Amino acid sequence: MPSLIKDGAVASDDWCVLEKPEEGQAAAVAVPDQRVIVPLAVWQAQREPLQARRQTLGVWLGPEDSADQLGAEAGEFELLAVHFPTFMDGRGFSTARLLRERYAFNGELRAIGHFIRDQLCYMRRCGFNAFSFAEPIDLQAALASLDDFTEYYQAGTDQPLPLFRRRA
Amino acid sequence: MYVYDDFDRQIIQQRVAQFRGQTQRYLAGELTDQEFLPLRLQNGLYIQRLAPMLRVNVPYGMLNSTQLRKLAHIARFYDKGYCHVSTRQNIQFNWPELAEVPNILAELAEVEMHATQSSGNCIRNITSDQFAGIAEDELVDPRPYCEIIRQWSSFHPEFAFLPRKFKIAVTGAEDSDRAATQVHDIGLQLRRSETGEIGFKVLVGGGLGRTPVIGSAIREFLPQAHLLSYLEAILRIYNQLGRRDNKYKARIKILVRAMGAEAFAEKVEAEWQQLKGGHSTLTDEEIERARHFFTLPDYEHLDGARTEAELQAQAAGSKAFSRWLQRNTRGHRQPGYAAVVLSLKPTGVAPGDVTEVQLDNIAELADTYSFGEVRTTHEQNIVLADVKKSALFALWQQAKAAGFATPNIGTLTDMICCPGGDFCSLANAKSIPVAEAIQRRFDDMDYLYDLGDIDLNISGCMNACGHHHVGHIGILGVDKKGEEFYQVQLGGNAGANTTLGRVLGPSFGREEMPAVIQKLLDVYVENRSDDEPFVDTYQRIGLEPFKERVYAKSH
């Protein structure tokens, strides 16, 4: 079984990710009957039939998708994921914060796609708690990067108070 | 000046440790070039034409003598004995070894300095007015706000992988703008409301580079408490919507232009309404805490009129001193004091370059004459901000011996110049040799004084680090089929009425440049009325007379 980093430890992963279908195919694509993370477009197109299986269904957002498209609905999922097409594309950092802070999502927020271990600390601060790397890397070694910083100037999802409100 | 506490120290030490680990992994082959690239950039490290270049932040241009001595040590120990003051008030080292950079960062951290986010697609060093806190036209000291923004933007988890670099400048002056806020991604101009409340006029989408744009005002008055939440809203909109498909169209100015400033402002407003009033709202205590680091030094109470009279008597006795006073000193709020500009533009030295011995000299001058502090300027000079007028003569003599007293501040030879093709791998053409050729041609001080204030700005490529668009005379290095040519622009202006220059015509070879400048100056001298400065004459008579003269067929 593939592994990922989750809640600060290496864990096994029993979710699969459904790739984004061709334009216009979102309604037709078959969603396998297992724990699956579907693209936002598939969720939007197949909301009716998928509604009943929230326990085994997650949704992933691409860089062009915005957290606003899920909106308050976000809170109803167990798992949401944000896809990074390349590690230089930072849009997913804002998406994650919005899901956590604006739409009160409390479940597993997973980064998928292309990012590097050196981004883990910032990603964690933006609300990600699970990291599934597209490239195979030494996950055990990568854990250390989660805590590159343990003190921060500005607010994040992990520390809602900026340092100036805590400096005494 | 700001002083670190345990929190600041812990954060900066964690940053050094992080980069040390990253450098080790890179050297061990565990990080690819592509992966290491943004990590090293966000620690100030470029790979240049000849060697790495390390850009060290000088937050809003402030340095103390301990830091200057540390920079001197770094130049001596890790580099070739000199460094460079950049056009964004930073310090650049041109010859460090990659493997030693973590050690350099550790040494900088010891004196409360860093290279965090001095390059890369993130929020860069916050720049400001080199005369902050002492300028006669200042409404509010911008430095406490610069420091608040520095802290907020440092290691900001959401905005470290923006579409492109992001520069913020803050000015607190009422009628002038020495921080070039109109050509920054965000320009903040301090204001007071009718009730006396402090806030900011907010400009976005200014910038030079390939597509020069003057920033648009998106908010006339932002109360200071909301500074961070409003910045966060702007950055979030940019992070989500800025173009990422083409690096030349990725700056916020392109987004603002594509959406229209009004539509952009509405987006920001909508986002801000969600963030406003949250924990990032600045407290009075925090503003006060930041402000208390920038209190007035321990000035002596002096008789302004008497010290001025004594100074004039000294000046009357020495023409050289009098010239230096006129060009290299500035007025001061405190009676009996002046600000002094040390010129880093003597002929024959790359503009802005300073040796390790000179750095130690500056530290000593600061300790002796100016409460141990200096400021770097975006014109690439050094300011001693608080010098007693009675000490100016002694200071001048010492500065002269150390090579800083070239009395050319504000003149043609006090040019802004990027490192250009001698160092920079982005450059299309060299800029330093052009600067030097012009300095050599125009070495007659009487002639320079007669010309008065002229901003000559030179960039080695369209990235415009030498701010050529806003020089009264701008020179841009261009590449034509592998050969270096130079385009001339006229009529640009930095400051409160920022204007972009117009291209004069076809470009010139390097050896032609001093003669071209001479012709431009001749047209000015022939057409000026009384004390009219160059840029005013240009505005009155337009581009044509200059163009005709420069491109006239020789007989």
Interface residues (C-beta under 8 A of the other chain):
Chain A: S66 F87 M88 D89 G90 R91 F93 S94 R97 R102 I116 D118 Q119 C121 Y122 M123 R125 C126 A144 D148 F149 T150 E151 Y152 Y153 Q154 A155 G156 P160 L161 P162 L163 F164 R165 R167
Chain B: D5 F7 Q10 I11 Q14 R15 A17 Q18 G21 Q22 L31 E35 P38 L39 N121 I148 Q151 W152 S153 S154 F155 H156 P157 E158 F159 A160 F161 L162 P163 L228 R236 N239 Q240 R244 Q274 G278 H279 S280 L282 T283 E285 E286 R289
